[in-house]
Amino acid sequence: MGALEGTELPDALREAHRIVAEQLSYIRPLADQARAETERLSAVLRQIDRQLDEVVMQQRVAVQQRIPAAQDLGQRVGELRTQNRDLTRALDVERHTLRQLDQLIRQIAMSSDVLAGPHGADDPWALALRAQVIYGREEERTRLAREVHDGPAQVLANSLMVLETCYTLAKQGGDNEKLLLMLDRLRGATREGMQEVRRFIADLRPGVVRERGLGEAIKEYSRSYTNTYSTPITIDIEPIARLPEDVELVTYRIVQEALQNAIKYARGAPLSIHLHRRAEHVILVVRDEGPGFDPYEVVRRAGRSNWGLTSMRERAELIGAQFRIASRPGHGTEVTVTIPVQ
């Protein structure tokens, strides 16, 4: 038990410390049980994954060679996929339970540190918040690094290759027509790079959200997106009262992430954005008419959720919103965020 600058704890603090320690003694075994169940479910899921991969390969071979067992193998694939889906859901629930219990244990332990710590000691709650902020910054830097790599860095690399060709042609004193063609390509690539950098800066500092509100910010970003990628976007945004600034900014970031995902996976298919007020909620829906995908299959293959989907879900949770994604092969993808409002 701690001390206050060398003196014994007062009776009230000693009793409070005992209560906190007793709570920890009850909760830690629960966390251990959840951890053990998580490990068990993970092991079973890995085994089902291996079986599913094997049976899928056997089914493909059987179909190609027109073996009669193909139908039975197809039924077995369906059964294993159902087991995989059920196990994945159970594992998600167990992981969520474990995260909640671990978080509760950390919070109670920090409360214990507050009771036992000396005067002037750093507030453990402030230290935890600082650590979370640092983690968030590192995550954001990772995202920015990816954006720079996929955008301006690629444009500059292409420009450099064209410039090298121009230099070689000029040095040889050869075909001026080809040199002019290369210079024209370089000019276009440089213009594209400038647009990428400007878009990048605008994404980093979306002042339009603060100045004109969420709806207008989404409309402006959609126009810029259409001009850049030639992808049609249907906008259906009804006038709504201003939301808290952090809620508007997070919602705007979710729209950005959804549209960036569409660039990679929707293959230029039409998009639509809907923003409506319904009773005590604001509902955002971003839909693409692309090829779609099986969310459970993505998680199973990757071992985790897609980075963009995870980012959107975590952003939604920051503002107390519900995040849902609906997709299946051949039927596009729809992201829905339900935001509670007072």
Secondary structure, 3 states (H helix, E strand, C coil): CCCECCECCCHHHHHHHHHHHHHHHHHHHHHHHHHHHHHHHHHHHHHHHHHHHHHHHHHHHHHHCCCCCHHHHHHHHHHHHHHHHHHHHHHHHHHHHHHHHHHHHHHHHHHHHHHHCCCCCCCHHHHHHHHHHHHHHHHHHHHHHHHHHHCHHHHHHHHHHHHHHHHHHHHHCCCHHHHHHHHHHHHHHHHHHHHHHHHHHHHHCCHHHHHHCHHHHHHHHHHHHHHHHCCCEEEEECCCCCCCHHHHHHHHHHHHHHHHHHHHHCCCCCEEEEEEEECCEEEEEEEECCCCCCHHHHHHHHCCCCHHHHHHHHHHHHCCCEEEEEECCCCCEEEEEEEECC
